[in-house]
Amino acid sequence: MNTYIVMLDFTRWGVETIKDSHKRSQIMSAALDKFGARIKDFYLTLGDHDFVVIFEAPDDKTMAKI
């Protein structure tokens, strides 16, 4: 399994519906299972990006689809 670090930002909609983040995370995890991937870690950050997600995926092609 390869490890990928992805820096992400909340959209306006994401900020407005932040209380639903846990539900979206569960939906994302289920989708990742179909690709044989998973979320390894998730961190909120300060600075240029809002959060960092560390994924594990079988290969680059799979991660690009995600």
Phi and psi in degrees as GROMACS dihedral restraints (atoms count N, CA, C in turn):
[ dihedral_restraints ]
;  ai    aj    ak    al  type     phi  dphi    fc
    3     4     5     6     1   -91.1    20    10
    4     5     6     7     1   151.6    20    10
    6     7     8     9     1  -107.9    20    10
    7     8     9    10     1   134.9    20    10
    9    10    11    12     1  -128.0    20    10
   10    11    12    13     1   134.7    20    10
   12    13    14    15     1  -109.7    20    10
   13    14    15    16     1   123.6    20    10
   15    16    17    18     1  -124.1    20    10
   16    17    18    19     1   126.7    20    10
   18    19    20    21     1   -97.0    20    10
   19    20    21    22     1   129.6    20    10
   21    22    23    24     1  -131.4    20    10
   22    23    24    25     1   162.6    20    10
   24    25    26    27     1  -129.2    20    10
   25    26    27    28     1   146.6    20    10
   27    28    29    30     1   -71.7    20    10
   28    29    30    31     1   141.1    20    10
   30    31    32    33     1   -85.4    20    10
   31    32    33    34     1   171.5    20    10
   33    34    35    36     1   -57.7    20    10
   34    35    36    37     1   -43.3    20    10
   36    37    38    39     1   -62.1    20    10
   37    38    39    40     1   -40.0    20    10
   39    40    41    42     1   -62.2    20    10
   40    41    42    43     1   -38.9    20    10
   42    43    44    45     1   -69.1    20    10
   43    44    45    46     1   -42.5    20    10
   45    46    47    48     1   -65.9    20    10
   46    47    48    49     1   -26.5    20    10
   48    49    50    51     1  -116.0    20    10
   49    50    51    52     1    32.0    20    10
   51    52    53    54     1   -59.4    20    10
   52    53    54    55     1   -27.7    20    10
   54    55    56    57     1   -64.0    20    10
   55    56    57    58     1   -20.1    20    10
   57    58    59    60     1   -93.3    20    10
   58    59    60    61     1     5.4    20    10
   60    61    62    63     1   -57.0    20    10
   61    62    63    64     1   -38.6    20    10
   63    64    65    66     1   -63.3    20    10
   64    65    66    67     1   -41.5    20    10
   66    67    68    69     1   -63.2    20    10
   67    68    69    70     1   -42.3    20    10
   69    70    71    72     1   -65.3    20    10
   70    71    72    73     1   -35.7    20    10
   72    73    74    75     1   -63.6    20    10
   73    74    75    76     1   -40.7    20    10
   75    76    77    78     1   -65.2    20    10
   76    77    78    79     1   -40.0    20    10
   78    79    80    81     1   -64.5    20    10
   79    80    81    82     1   -42.7    20    10
   81    82    83    84     1   -62.9    20    10
   82    83    84    85     1   -42.5    20    10
   84    85    86    87     1   -61.1    20    10
   85    86    87    88     1   -41.2    20    10
   87    88    89    90     1   -64.5    20    10
   88    89    90    91     1   -40.2    20    10
   90    91    92    93     1   -65.9    20    10
   91    92    93    94     1   -40.0    20    10
   93    94    95    96     1   -62.9    20    10
   94    95    96    97     1   -36.7    20    10
   96    97    98    99     1   -55.1    20    10
   97    98    99   100     1   -37.2    20    10
   99   100   101   102     1   -64.5    20    10
  100   101   102   103     1   -27.1    20    10
  102   103   104   105     1   -94.2    20    10
  103   104   105   106     1    -1.7    20    10
  105   106   107   108     1    75.5    20    10
  106   107   108   109     1    25.7    20    10
  108   109   110   111     1  -118.7    20    10
  109   110   111   112     1   173.0    20    10
  111   112   113   114     1  -158.4    20    10
  112   113   114   115     1   159.2    20    10
  114   115   116   117     1   -85.7    20    10
  115   116   117   118     1   120.9    20    10
  117   118   119   120     1   -87.5    20    10
  118   119   120   121     1   -44.9    20    10
  120   121   122   123     1  -149.0    20    10
  121   122   123   124     1   159.9    20    10
  123   124   125   126     1  -143.4    20    10
  124   125   126   127     1   128.4    20    10
  126   127   128   129     1  -132.1    20    10
  127   128   129   130     1   133.2    20    10
  129   130   131   132     1   -79.6    20    10
  130   131   132   133     1   144.1    20    10
  132   133   134   135     1  -130.9    20    10
  133   134   135   136     1   165.7    20    10
  135   136   137   138     1  -110.6    20    10
  136   137   138   139     1   147.5    20    10
  138   139   140   141     1   114.5    20    10
  139   140   141   142     1  -142.7    20    10
  141   142   143   144     1   -68.7    20    10
  142   143   144   145     1   -26.0    20    10
  144   145   146   147     1  -123.9    20    10
  145   146   147   148     1   154.9    20    10
  147   148   149   150     1   -85.3    20    10
  148   149   150   151     1   -33.4    20    10
  150   151   152   153     1  -157.6    20    10
  151   152   153   154     1   163.3    20    10
  153   154   155   156     1  -125.9    20    10
  154   155   156   157     1   133.5    20    10
  156   157   158   159     1  -118.9    20    10
  157   158   159   160     1   132.9    20    10
  159   160   161   162     1  -105.9    20    10
  160   161   162   163     1   117.0    20    10
  162   163   164   165     1  -105.8    20    10
  163   164   165   166     1   155.0    20    10
  165   166   167   168     1  -119.5    20    10
  166   167   168   169     1   131.3    20    10
  168   169   170   171     1  -144.1    20    10
  169   170   171   172     1   155.1    20    10
  171   172   173   174     1   -61.7    20    10
  172   173   174   175     1   -35.9    20    10
  174   175   176   177     1  -162.6    20    10
  175   176   177   178     1   174.1    20    10
  177   178   179   180     1   -62.8    20    10
  178   179   180   181     1   -39.4    20    10
  180   181   182   183     1   -62.1    20    10
  181   182   183   184     1   -42.8    20    10
  183   184   185   186     1   -63.7    20    10
  184   185   186   187     1   -44.4    20    10
  186   187   188   189     1   -64.3    20    10
  187   188   189   190     1   -36.7    20    10
  189   190   191   192     1   -63.2    20    10
  190   191   192   193     1   -36.5    20    10
  192   193   194   195     1   -65.6    20    10
  193   194   195   196     1   -37.9    20    10
